[in-house]
Amino acid sequence: RFCPLKYYPFDPDNIDKYVVGDDYLPIWEVPDLHYYYNTLGFGMKESLNVYLRKKEKNPTTIWQQIEEAIRIVTLNKEPKIVDVVKKFTSKHNFFEMMRFDFVVDEELRVYLMEANMSPNLSSAHFPPNKLLFEQVIYNMLSVVGIAVRTSKNTLIRPEERGMESSDKNIVVYPEECSSNLCRSSCLPDNCHFCKNCLTDENKLDFLRAHNEHLNRGDCKRIFPPPINNVLELPLDFEKYSLKNRMMYKWFLGKCALDELWCK
């Protein structure tokens, strides 16, 4: 979204120069971007990316800052989210759709403005947004297992769920698990990821994570962040909850087996 009027020359009395309101300037009307979006058919993100690259700027810095901000906020608020989940019988069938609003300055520095718990997904004001919002909803519902890619008349039996994500899909660290050390004990590092050491709860968590990965569509994983070195843990690793540490190391193990799991 863009302000209706150019920022420069700046006029504090003209809020259309620095406030993105309901009548914002959509990307398909931005002079420098409409060619990429309308004529070449790129999406909003890639249209902005190619424009910035032609200006010899690196758009990756924007998305890295955005992902890091979302990750920090989510992990910081996780204890409160867990408290809310305690009110429900099931501790697993819980998700929240949010929208994070950011502003980017001319140096590509990103600032978090707010997080909306009930984002507006109406395309009534700007009909071209319809496809974007539909894809957002569909991909989100796919991740949480509500939207399925089979016929609506297909019954999902337990064995079909097992076909999607099975025990063989969640075992990691083959060298460690085949060692004499892990055969005799589950205490050494990484041995608790071996099949004979997995608790029922951890097994269920990893099966769900595997299924989410398969169904994520255009969604992107925020935690764990992209993995560049499977032997390296983040400096703040010990600050994570036990479940998050387990999930982080499980993704490290999956990444070591298949690079598609690294991001």
Summary of the structure (lengths in Angstrom):
residues: 263
radius of gyration: 22.1
end to end distance: 26.9
largest distance: 73.2
contacts: 590
relative contact order: 0.08
helix: 49%
strand: 6%
